[in-house]
């Protein structure tokens, strides 16, 4: 069980950036087909979706702000539920990972502090350096937190079973946690408890708005993704989990730390987290299937999350059950485009 959801298996489909919404952030029939193909997963976590246009990070990224975006996602959730599946939506404010040419209206990205990330945004086939973000003013913070809460309400209106707060991978919530991207001197910066405050307050607000059992959160300690880095992660994350535990959230989705980090975030999460734990691999390698079985059997996690394998294996659950070969994904078709590399991966029954 996950809240009031009964899951048929322990495999979770990760939120995967595919950049196939239209120019207005609206999903359509092709997206509905893609997600419905993968409805045999115990739980689908749909891709990072901006709750407000100011948090858009990528061309082709979906939103959950406008009536049209809500209706587009309703096509997806109806298709997944019609196929017997369960689906959460990942709410993602991109923070400093963005560009004024991507943000509707041309606004500069916002972040805890004006720290420009290394790297480039891809816009209309062109690579351009990320903008220097604008630091959020103290008075703006409640409005951004409200965007998450309203996005969660909109997600339920669109038919989702719940939402996941994206506090990982170098986006806004994660940026507040990091002592490298958060240089604030107010109550949201400095000491660990202050850097956790934005995430804790946002999680509390969303849980109060839609019910804690419908809210999950994703964390990725020590993952240098989107130029994020941390120097106090071993102390920060147990503290953060201790702050979040009383809310009774539906789950914690924890990314495993890289092999060279010297510690296991999943192990720490199992010791520090009171609720359901979804374990995910680090970005260097997927969980080997035998390790996933071992992790579940030994109680080190409750659910196992896969990403790329669900891209190329819409029937991944059946392939694992039957011992069938696992198809490899084509990286060239991960981001943007149409049906190629999206809905055209064959299932076992349709493979020639």
C-alpha positions in Angstrom: 0.0 0.0 0.0 1.0 3.6 -0.7 -1.4 5.7 1.3 -4.8 4.4 0.0 -3.2 3.1 -3.2 -2.7 -0.7 -3.5 0.4 -1.3 -5.7 0.5 -4.5 -7.7 4.3 -4.7 -7.6 7.4 -2.9 -6.2 8.7 -1.3 -9.4 8.4 2.4 -9.8 8.8 4.3 -13.1 11.0 7.3 -12.5 10.1 10.8 -13.6 11.9 11.1 -16.9 12.4 14.3 -18.8 11.2 13.7 -22.4 10.4 17.3 -23.6 7.4 16.3 -25.7 4.8 18.8 -24.5 3.7 21.5 -27.0 5.0 25.1 -27.0 2.4 26.0 -24.3 3.4 23.1 -22.0 0.3 21.1 -22.9 0.4 17.3 -23.1 -1.6 15.4 -25.8 -2.6 12.0 -27.1 1.0 10.9 -27.9 2.0 11.5 -24.3 -1.1 9.6 -23.1 -0.1 6.6 -25.2 3.4 6.7 -23.9 2.4 6.6 -20.2 -0.4 4.1 -20.7 2.1 1.7 -22.4 3.9 1.6 -19.0 0.9 1.3 -16.7 2.0 -2.1 -15.4 4.5 -0.3 -13.2 3.6 -0.4 -9.6 3.6 3.4 -9.7 4.4 5.9 -12.4 5.9 9.2 -11.4 5.3 11.5 -14.4 8.1 13.8 -15.6 9.1 17.0 -13.9 6.3 19.6 -14.5 6.4 23.3 -13.7 3.7 24.5 -11.3 4.3 28.0 -12.5 5.7 29.4 -15.8 8.6 31.1 -13.9 9.9 27.6 -13.0 10.1 26.3 -16.6 13.6 24.9 -17.4 13.3 23.2 -20.8 11.6 23.6 -24.2 8.9 21.0 -24.4 8.5 20.7 -20.6 4.9 20.3 -19.5 3.2 22.6 -17.0 0.3 22.1 -14.6 -0.7 25.8 -14.3 -3.3 26.6 -17.0 -6.7 25.1 -17.8 -5.2 23.7 -21.0 -2.3 22.1 -19.2 -4.6 20.5 -16.7 -6.8 19.2 -19.5 -3.8 17.8 -21.4 -2.6 15.9 -18.3 -6.1 14.6 -17.8 -5.7 12.7 -21.1 -2.7 11.1 -19.6 -4.2 10.1 -16.3 -7.3 8.8 -17.8 -5.3 6.6 -20.2 -3.1 5.3 -17.3 -6.0 4.6 -15.0 -7.9 3.0 -17.9 -4.9 0.6 -18.3 -5.0 -0.2 -14.6 -2.2 2.0 -13.5 -1.4 4.5 -10.8 0.4 7.8 -11.4 1.9 10.7 -9.5 3.1 14.0 -11.0 6.5 15.4 -10.2 6.3 19.1 -9.4 9.5 20.7 -10.5 10.5 24.4 -10.2 13.8 24.6 -12.2 15.3 27.5 -10.2 18.5 28.7 -11.7 18.4 25.9 -14.4 16.8 27.8 -17.2 17.0 30.8 -19.4 15.1 34.0 -20.2 14.4 32.6 -23.7 12.7 29.6 -22.2 10.7 31.3 -19.4 7.3 32.5 -20.8 7.5 36.2 -20.7 11.2 36.3 -20.8 11.9 36.6 -17.0 15.3 35.7 -15.6 15.4 32.4 -13.6 15.1 32.8 -9.9 17.1 31.0 -7.2 18.1 31.2 -3.5 21.1 33.3 -4.5 22.5 34.9 -7.7 25.0 32.0 -8.5 25.2 31.2 -12.2 25.4 27.5 -13.0 28.0 26.1 -15.3 26.6 24.5 -18.4 24.3 25.4 -21.3 20.7 25.5 -22.1 19.5 24.0 -25.4 17.1 26.3 -27.2 15.9 25.8 -30.8 18.9 23.6 -31.6 21.3 26.1 -30.1 23.4 25.8 -26.9 23.6 29.0 -24.8 25.1 29.6 -21.4 22.7 29.5 -18.5 21.6 32.9 -17.2 22.7 34.3 -13.9 19.6 33.8 -11.8 17.9 36.5 -9.7 17.9 35.9 -6.0 14.4 35.5 -4.5 13.5 38.4 -2.2 12.3 37.2 1.2 8.8 38.5 0.5 8.6 36.4 -2.7 9.2 33.1 -1.0 5.6 32.5 0.2 4.3 33.1 -3.3 6.7 30.5 -4.7 5.6 28.0 -2.1 2.0 28.7 -2.9 2.8 27.9 -6.5 3.7 24.3 -5.4 0.6 24.0 -3.4 -1.6 25.2 -6.2 0.2 23.0 -8.6 -0.6 20.0 -6.4 -4.3 21.0 -6.3 -4.2 21.3 -10.1 -2.6 17.8 -10.4 -5.4 16.3 -8.4 -7.9 18.1 -10.7 -6.0 16.6 -13.6 -6.6 13.1 -12.2 -3.2 12.3 -10.6 -3.1 10.1 -7.6 -0.6 12.4 -5.9 2.5 14.5 -6.4 6.2 14.3 -5.9 8.2 17.3 -4.9 11.4 17.5 -6.9 14.0 18.4 -4.3 16.8 16.9 -6.2 19.1 17.3 -9.3 20.0 20.9 -8.8 16.6 22.5 -9.2 15.0 25.1 -6.9 14.3 23.1 -3.7 17.7 21.4 -3.9 19.4 24.8 -4.5 18.1 25.9 -1.1 19.6 22.9 0.6 23.1 23.3 -0.9 25.6 25.5 0.9 27.2 26.2 -2.5 24.1 27.6 -4.3 22.4 29.0 -1.2 24.5 32.0 0.1 21.6 33.7 1.8 22.0 35.4 5.2 18.3 35.4 6.2 16.3 32.7 7.8 16.5 30.5 4.6 20.3 30.4 4.5 23.4 29.7 6.5 23.0 26.9 9.1 21.6 23.6 8.0 18.2 24.1 9.7 17.8 27.4 7.8 18.8 25.9 4.4 16.2 23.1 5.0 13.5 25.6 5.9 12.2 26.3 2.4 11.8 22.6 1.6 10.2 21.8 4.9 7.7 24.6 4.7 6.9 23.8 1.1 6.3 20.1 1.9 4.1 21.1 4.9 2.0 23.4 2.8 1.5 20.9 0.0 0.7 18.1 2.5 -1.9 20.4 4.2 -3.4 21.3 0.9 -3.9 17.8 -0.7 -3.2 15.3 2.1 0.2 14.1 3.2 -0.4 10.5 1.9 -0.6 12.0 -1.6 2.8 13.7 -1.4 6.2 12.2 -2.0 9.6 13.9 -2.1 12.7 13.2 -4.1 16.2 13.8 -2.8 19.7 13.3 -4.5 22.5 13.9 -2.0 26.0 14.4 -3.4 24.8 14.2 -7.0 26.7 16.7 -9.1 23.9 17.2 -11.6 23.2 20.7 -13.0 26.3 22.0 -11.4 25.0 21.3 -7.8 27.4 20.4 -5.0 27.2 20.1 -1.3 29.7 20.1 1.5 27.5 19.1 4.5 25.3 16.5 3.0 26.0 13.8 5.6 24.7 16.1 8.3 22.0 17.9 6.3 19.9 15.0 5.0 19.3 13.2 8.3 18.3 16.5 9.7 16.0 17.2 6.8 14.4 13.8 7.1 13.8 14.3 10.8 12.0 17.6 9.9 9.9 15.9 7.3 9.0 12.7 9.3 6.2 14.3 11.4 4.2 15.2 8.2 3.5 11.6 7.3 4.3 12.0 3.6 3.4 9.2 1.2 7.0 8.3 0.4 10.6 9.4 0.2 12.3 8.8 -3.2 16.0 8.7 -2.5 18.7 8.7 -5.1 21.7 6.6 -4.1 25.0 8.4 -3.6 27.8 7.8 -6.2 30.2 5.0 -5.4 33.0 7.5 -4.6 31.0 9.4 -2.1 32.0 7.2 0.8 28.4 6.8 2.2 25.0 5.4 1.2 22.1 7.9 1.2 19.7 4.9 0.8 21.1 3.3 3.9 20.9 6.6 5.9 17.3 7.1 4.6 16.3 3.6 5.9 17.6 4.6 9.3 16.2 8.1 9.4 12.9 7.9 7.5 9.7 6.6 9.1 7.7 5.9 6.0 7.8 4.2 2.6 11.2 4.4 0.9 11.7 4.3 -2.8 15.3 3.6 -3.7 16.8 4.8 -7.0 20.3 4.4 -8.4 22.8 7.2 -8.9 23.2 8.7 -12.3 26.2 6.6 -13.2 24.5 3.3 -13.4 21.0 1.6 -13.1 20.4 -0.8 -10.3 21.3 -4.3 -11.3 18.2 -6.4 -11.2 19.7 -8.9 -8.7 20.7 -6.0 -6.4 17.1 -4.7 -6.6 15.7 -8.0 -5.5 18.3 -8.1 -2.7 17.5 -4.6 -1.5 13.8 -5.4 -1.2 14.3 -8.8 0.4 16.6 -7.4 3.0 14.3 -4.5 3.8 16.7 -1.8 2.7 13.9 -0.2 0.7 10.3 -0.8 0.0 10.2 0.1 -3.7 12.7 0.2 -6.5 12.7 2.9 -9.1 13.9 2.5 -12.7 14.2 5.2 -15.4 16.0 4.4 -18.7 14.8 0.8 -18.6 11.2 1.9 -18.6 11.9 4.1 -21.6 12.9 1.2 -23.8 10.8 -1.5 -22.1 7.2 -0.4 -21.8 6.5 -3.9 -20.3 9.5 -3.9 -18.0 7.5 -5.6 -15.2 6.7 -8.6 -17.4 10.2 -8.8 -18.8 11.6 -9.0 -15.3 9.0 -11.5 -14.2 9.6 -13.8 -17.2 13.4 -13.3 -17.4 13.0 -11.9 -20.9 15.8 -9.7 -22.3 15.9 -6.1 -21.4 16.1 -3.8 -24.4 18.6 -0.9 -24.4 17.4 2.7 -24.8 18.5 5.0 -27.7 19.9 8.1 -26.0 19.6 10.1 -29.2 15.8 10.1 -28.9 15.5 10.8 -25.1 14.7 14.5 -25.4 12.2 16.1 -27.8 10.8 14.8 -31.0 7.8 12.6 -31.7 6.9 9.0 -31.5 10.4 7.7 -32.4 12.1 6.5 -29.2 9.0 7.3 -27.3 6.0 5.1 -28.1 7.6 2.8 -30.7 9.6 0.5 -28.3 7.9 -2.9 -28.7 6.5 -5.0 -25.9 7.1 -8.7 -25.8 3.8 -9.5 -27.4 4.4 -7.1 -30.3 8.1 -7.7 -30.9 8.9 -9.5 -34.1 
